[in-house]
Amino acid sequence: MKDVNGVVFAVFIFLFLLVTVLGFAAARWRRAKALDSLDEWGLGGRGFGTFIAWFLIGGDIYTAYTFIAVPATLYAGSAVGFFAVPYTIVVYPLIFLFLPRLWSVSHRHGYVTPADFVEGRYDSRPLALAVAVTGILATMPYIALQLVGMQVVLEVMGIGTDTGNWFVKDIPLFIAFIVLAAYTYSSGLRAPALIAFVKDTLIYVVIIVAVIYLPSQLGGWDSIFSTANDSFAAFNKENADAIAAGDAAPKAMIPPATAQWAYASLALGSALALFMYPHSATGVLSTRSRSVIRRNAALLPAYSFLLGLLALLGFVAIAAGVKVANPQQSVPQLFENEFSPWFAGVAFAAIVIGALVPAAIMSIAAANLWTRNIYKAFINRGATHAQEAKQAKLVSLLVKFGALVFVLALSKDFAINLQLLGGVWILQTMPAIVIGLYTRWMHRWALMAGWAVGMAYGTWLAYGVKSPVQDHFGGPLVNFPGTETKVYIALVAFLLNLVVAVVLTVVLRAMKVDEGVDRTRPQDYHADAGDPGVEPELDPEVPAHA
């Protein structure tokens, strides 16, 4: 077992305990009433302003796994690994356009989840169920990967390394899981919102210090880029036969011409999918006005700047001579090798805390979907607000437990690639949600059919992708039908989804198939804080609004 540095461990534990205290204290932070409704527990009272929302949504999008995986892809020589930076830039103009509309209609009608909106817009519980199940399905591996990111840091620290006993090995992860589950249960969305202040401050300090200090110790950025490029060229030369046979992937700093569509489609597809995830919508619906969302769409690109700097640490690790079998350990190992123990402890704590914030939001979002769109819609239609909140709290525990089992029972490669499949799945909800915010022309059964076809086709394509380490679910790219051009599977499935939905809408309208009743009105999509009906008082003993 690797020796644990006492200073690193002490700093790490201090910061971890600090956020634990904040997590429980958040139960009384900015609270107007008991946390006995989904509005209070699951959406933080729908009252977060620009400052809090910036930290919350940023902490929601830029997860611990982002801080581990993005530089790891560059360390491993992935030619398209940098796509995460442009996709987080592309996404903000998109959310500036459609999320204020979702906020308005959701606040006017008391919607807690995107699936609530879909049911109200299309008068279709089956379509809302499809959106909810897709959201839960795509969120589970996402939560699991936060735990994977925590595992990586704990392994580099020497905590939880292989001792021959799986239970002893994972005790630190169990403890972190229990703490996360406890303060999420007691404080709801307020816990990650408060902890996000600490998390983002630590992340910014660590990354800015790293990109200033490390290049000064390694001969500057020119030397770093040259060393990384030489390393990749040497690998390609030594493994030329394996690369030609498809048993190894070539390494490169810049995508070659054959990979440019792959790079672009990954960036665009990921941008379209990002705010389809239920945890992203949860962060947005917790804000107090439309203007808060628009201001955040303008301010959140600051995180993209941070992400760009962070990604470069993959090249810095190569230049620093970091040697790890698992590329995900490259940045934590770089911090341990190059920084003093106290600062390495800060960096490790920042990454682990960076896992706790999104994992909490994701579990809350999944619990909200279960409660409103499965439990209330099909099991207990007369549920009170208090019953909804209790159900959501319990399910948030089950979701985190499921993610923990996922991490411990499956290989990490499978977990990572299943998360890529999550992007394929969640994008199939876009027609029902985003197009529905602007027009109800699409027929509810056509949307259902398009979703089913997109889910099945996307999963089938992903199943057929091989990689050097596994035969199925080996990556996110396939040849675009009829070409030799690699593109993101999610976009291919989404295009088929859209074609099916449009064609069937024309057919079903011609056949005059019942379209249901739209419960929303045009003015609902422009309502703002203070308008009549936007923020109705909630009585926990009165059944929730249908």
Backbone hydrogen bonds, N-H to C=O, Kabsch-Sander energy under -0.5 kcal/mol:
donor,donor_aa,acceptor,acceptor_aa,energy
5,N,3,D,-0.5
9,F,5,N,-2.5
10,A,6,G,-2.4
11,V,7,V,-2.5
12,F,8,V,-2.3
13,I,9,F,-2.8
14,F,10,A,-2.3
15,L,11,V,-2.2
16,F,12,F,-2.3
17,L,13,I,-2.7
18,L,14,F,-2.0
19,V,15,L,-2.0
20,T,16,F,-1.6
21,V,17,L,-2.4
22,L,18,L,-2.1
23,G,19,V,-2.4
24,F,20,T,-1.8
25,A,21,V,-2.6
26,A,22,L,-1.7
27,A,24,F,-1.4
28,R,25,A,-1.9
29,W,26,A,-1.1
31,R,28,R,-0.7
32,A,30,R,-0.6
36,D,34,A,-2.1
41,W,37,S,-3.1
42,G,38,L,-1.1
43,L,38,L,-1.0
44,G,40,E,-0.6
45,G,39,D,-3.0
46,R,39,D,-0.5
46,R,43,L,-1.9
47,G,44,G,-0.7
48,F,286,S,-2.3
53,A,49,G,-2.8
54,W,50,T,-2.2
55,F,51,F,-1.5
56,L,52,I,-2.8
57,I,53,A,-3.1
58,G,54,W,-1.7
59,G,55,F,-2.6
60,D,56,L,-1.4
61,I,57,I,-2.1
62,Y,58,G,-2.7
63,T,61,I,-1.3
64,A,354,G,-1.1
67,F,63,T,-1.7
68,I,64,A,-1.1
69,A,65,Y,-3.9
70,V,66,T,-1.9
72,A,68,I,-1.1
73,T,69,A,-2.1
74,L,70,V,-1.2
75,Y,71,P,-2.6
76,A,72,A,-2.2
77,G,74,L,-1.0
78,S,73,T,-2.9
81,G,78,S,-1.2
83,F,80,V,-1.8
84,A,81,G,-0.7
85,V,82,F,-1.8
87,Y,83,F,-2.0
88,T,84,A,-1.4
89,I,85,V,-0.8
89,I,86,P,-0.6
90,V,86,P,-2.8
91,V,87,Y,-1.6
92,Y,89,I,-0.6
94,L,90,V,-0.9
95,I,91,V,-2.2
96,F,92,Y,-2.0
97,L,93,P,-1.0
97,L,94,L,-0.6
98,F,94,L,-2.0
99,L,95,I,-1.3
102,L,98,F,-1.7
103,W,99,L,-2.7
104,S,100,P,-2.3
105,V,101,R,-2.3
106,S,102,L,-2.0
107,H,103,W,-2.5
108,R,104,S,-2.2
109,H,105,V,-1.6
110,G,106,S,-1.1
111,Y,106,S,-1.9
116,D,113,T,-0.5
117,F,113,T,-1.3
118,V,114,P,-2.2
119,E,115,A,-2.3
120,G,116,D,-2.3
121,R,117,F,-2.9
122,Y,118,V,-2.4
123,D,119,E,-1.7
124,S,119,E,-0.5
128,A,124,S,-2.0
129,L,125,R,-2.7
130,A,126,P,-2.2
131,V,127,L,-2.1
132,A,128,A,-2.5
133,V,129,L,-3.0
134,T,130,A,-2.1
135,G,131,V,-2.1
136,I,132,A,-2.4
137,L,133,V,-2.8
138,A,134,T,-2.5
139,T,135,G,-1.6
140,M,136,I,-1.9
142,Y,138,A,-0.6
143,I,139,T,-2.4
144,A,140,M,-2.2
145,L,141,P,-2.0
146,Q,142,Y,-0.9
146,Q,143,I,-0.8
147,L,143,I,-1.4
148,V,144,A,-1.9
149,G,145,L,-2.2
150,M,146,Q,-1.9
151,Q,147,L,-2.5
152,V,148,V,-2.2
153,V,149,G,-1.6
154,L,150,M,-2.5
155,E,151,Q,-2.6
156,V,152,V,-2.0
157,M,153,V,-2.2
158,G,154,L,-0.9
159,I,154,L,-2.3
160,G,158,G,-0.5
166,W,164,G,-0.5
169,K,165,N,-2.5
170,D,166,W,-1.6
171,I,168,V,-1.0
174,F,170,D,-2.3
175,I,171,I,-2.5
176,A,172,P,-2.2
177,F,173,L,-2.3
178,I,174,F,-2.6
179,V,175,I,-2.4
180,L,176,A,-2.5
181,A,177,F,-2.8
182,A,178,I,-2.3
183,Y,179,V,-2.3
184,T,180,L,-1.9
185,Y,181,A,-2.1
186,S,182,A,-2.0
187,S,183,Y,-2.2
188,G,184,T,-2.1
189,L,41,W,-2.7
190,R,187,S,-1.2
191,A,188,G,-1.3
193,A,189,L,-1.7
194,L,190,R,-2.2
195,I,191,A,-2.5
196,A,192,P,-2.0
197,F,193,A,-0.5
197,F,194,L,-1.0
198,V,194,L,-0.6
198,V,195,I,-0.5
199,K,195,I,-2.5
200,D,196,A,-2.7
201,T,197,F,-1.7
202,L,198,V,-2.4
203,I,199,K,-2.4
204,Y,200,D,-2.6
205,V,201,T,-2.2
206,V,202,L,-2.7
207,I,203,I,-2.6
208,I,204,Y,-2.4
209,V,205,V,-2.3
210,A,206,V,-2.3
211,V,207,I,-2.6
212,I,208,I,-1.1
213,Y,209,V,-3.2
214,L,210,A,-1.8
216,S,212,I,-0.8
217,Q,213,Y,-1.0
217,Q,214,L,-1.0
218,L,214,L,-1.0
218,L,215,P,-0.6
220,G,215,P,-3.0
223,S,219,G,-0.5
224,I,220,G,-1.8
225,F,221,W,-2.9
226,S,222,D,-2.2
227,T,223,S,-2.5
228,A,224,I,-2.3
229,N,225,F,-2.5
230,D,226,S,-2.6
231,S,227,T,-2.2
232,F,228,A,-2.2
233,A,229,N,-2.4
234,A,230,D,-2.3
235,F,231,S,-2.0
236,N,232,F,-2.5
237,K,233,A,-2.0
238,E,234,A,-2.3
239,N,235,F,-1.9
240,A,237,K,-1.0
243,I,239,N,-2.6
244,A,240,A,-2.4
245,A,241,D,-1.9
246,G,242,A,-0.5
246,G,243,I,-1.0
247,D,242,A,-2.4
248,A,242,A,-1.0
252,A,77,G,-1.9
259,A,256,P,-1.7
260,Q,256,P,-0.5
260,Q,257,A,-1.0
263,Y,259,A,-2.4
264,A,260,Q,-2.6
265,S,261,W,-2.8
266,L,262,A,-2.2
267,A,263,Y,-2.0
268,L,264,A,-2.7
269,G,265,S,-2.9
270,S,266,L,-2.0
271,A,267,A,-1.8
272,L,268,L,-2.4
273,A,269,G,-1.8
274,L,270,S,-1.9
275,F,271,A,-0.6
276,M,273,A,-1.9
277,Y,273,A,-0.9
277,Y,274,L,-0.9
280,S,277,Y,-0.7
281,A,277,Y,-1.6
282,T,278,P,-2.3
283,G,279,H,-1.9
284,V,280,S,-1.8
285,L,281,A,-2.9
286,S,282,T,-0.9
287,T,284,V,-1.6
288,R,48,F,-2.1
293,I,289,S,-1.0
294,R,290,R,-1.8
295,R,291,S,-2.7
296,N,292,V,-2.0
297,A,293,I,-2.1
298,A,294,R,-1.2
299,L,295,R,-1.7
300,L,296,N,-3.1
302,A,299,L,-1.9
303,Y,300,L,-2.5
304,S,300,L,-0.6
305,F,301,P,-1.6
306,L,302,A,-1.6
307,L,303,Y,-2.7
308,G,304,S,-2.3
309,L,305,F,-1.9
310,L,306,L,-2.6
311,A,307,L,-2.7
312,L,308,G,-1.3
313,L,309,L,-0.5
313,L,310,L,-1.6
314,G,311,A,-1.9
315,F,312,L,-0.8
316,V,312,L,-1.8
317,A,313,L,-2.2
318,I,314,G,-1.2
319,A,315,F,-2.3
320,A,316,V,-2.1
321,G,318,I,-1.5
322,V,317,A,-2.5
324,V,322,V,-0.5
329,Q,326,N,-2.4
330,S,327,P,-1.9
333,Q,329,Q,-2.5
334,L,330,S,-2.0
335,F,331,V,-2.4
336,E,332,P,-2.2
337,N,333,Q,-2.3
338,E,334,L,-2.4
339,F,335,F,-1.9
344,A,340,S,-2.4
345,G,341,P,-2.2
346,V,342,W,-1.6
347,A,343,F,-2.5
348,F,344,A,-2.7
349,A,345,G,-2.3
350,A,346,V,-2.4
351,I,347,A,-1.9
352,V,348,F,-2.3
353,I,349,A,-3.0
354,G,350,A,-1.8
355,A,351,I,-0.5
355,A,352,V,-1.2
356,L,352,V,-1.5
357,V,353,I,-1.9
359,A,355,A,-1.8
360,A,356,L,-2.1
361,I,357,V,-2.0
362,M,358,P,-3.1
363,S,359,A,-2.1
364,I,360,A,-2.0
365,A,361,I,-2.7
366,A,362,M,-2.5
367,A,363,S,-2.1
368,N,364,I,-2.5
369,L,365,A,-2.1
370,W,366,A,-2.3
371,T,367,A,-2.7
372,R,368,N,-2.8
373,N,369,L,-2.3
374,I,370,W,-1.5
375,Y,370,W,-3.3
376,K,371,T,-2.6
378,F,374,I,-2.1
379,I,374,I,-0.8
379,I,375,Y,-1.7
380,N,375,Y,-3.2
383,A,380,N,-1.7
385,H,542,V,-0.9
386,A,540,P,-1.6
388,E,384,T,-2.3
389,A,385,H,-2.4
390,K,386,A,-2.3
391,Q,387,Q,-2.4
392,A,388,E,-2.6
393,K,389,A,-2.3
394,L,390,K,-2.0
395,V,391,Q,-2.4
396,S,392,A,-2.3
397,L,393,K,-1.1
398,L,394,L,-1.7
399,V,395,V,-2.7
400,K,396,S,-1.7
401,F,397,L,-2.3
402,G,398,L,-2.7
403,A,399,V,-2.2
404,L,400,K,-2.1
405,V,401,F,-2.4
406,F,402,G,-2.3
407,V,403,A,-2.1
408,L,404,L,-2.2
409,A,405,V,-2.7
410,L,406,F,-1.7
415,A,411,S,-2.0
416,I,412,K,-2.6
417,N,413,D,-2.1
418,L,414,F,-2.3
419,Q,415,A,-1.6
420,L,416,I,-1.3
421,L,417,N,-1.6
422,G,418,L,-1.5
423,G,419,Q,-1.2
424,V,420,L,-1.1
425,W,421,L,-2.5
426,I,422,G,-2.8
427,L,423,G,-1.4
428,Q,424,V,-0.6
428,Q,425,W,-1.4
429,T,426,I,-1.5
430,M,427,L,-1.5
433,I,429,T,-1.9
434,V,430,M,-2.0
435,I,430,M,-1.1
436,G,431,P,-0.8
437,L,433,I,-0.9
437,L,434,V,-0.8
438,Y,435,I,-1.4
439,T,435,I,-2.4
447,L,443,H,-2.5
448,M,444,R,-1.8
449,A,445,W,-2.1
450,G,446,A,-2.7
451,W,447,L,-2.6
452,A,448,M,-2.2
453,V,449,A,-2.5
454,G,450,G,-2.7
455,M,451,W,-2.7
456,A,452,A,-2.4
457,Y,453,V,-2.9
458,G,454,G,-2.4
459,T,455,M,-2.2
460,W,456,A,-2.3
461,L,457,Y,-2.6
462,A,458,G,-2.4
463,Y,459,T,-2.4
464,G,460,W,-1.3
465,V,462,A,-1.5
466,K,464,G,-0.5
467,S,470,Q,-2.9
473,F,462,A,-1.2
474,G,465,V,-2.2
478,V,487,V,-2.3
480,F,485,T,-3.1
483,T,480,F,-2.4
486,K,258,T,-0.6
486,K,484,E,-0.5
487,V,478,V,-2.9
489,I,476,P,-2.8
491,L,488,Y,-0.8
492,V,488,Y,-1.4
493,A,489,I,-2.5
494,F,490,A,-2.2
495,L,491,L,-2.4
496,L,492,V,-1.8
497,N,493,A,-2.4
498,L,494,F,-2.6
499,V,495,L,-2.3
500,V,496,L,-2.5
501,A,497,N,-2.4
502,V,498,L,-2.5
503,V,499,V,-2.5
504,L,500,V,-2.5
505,T,501,A,-1.7
506,V,502,V,-1.9
507,V,503,V,-2.0
508,L,504,L,-3.3
509,R,505,T,-2.4
510,A,506,V,-2.0
511,M,507,V,-1.8
512,K,509,R,-1.0
513,V,508,L,-2.4
519,R,120,G,-2.6
519,R,517,V,-0.6
524,D,521,R,-1.8
525,Y,521,R,-0.5
525,Y,522,P,-1.2
526,H,523,Q,-1.5
527,A,524,D,-0.7
531,D,528,D,-2.3
534,V,531,D,-1.9
539,D,537,E,-0.5
542,V,539,D,-2.3
544,A,383,A,-1.7
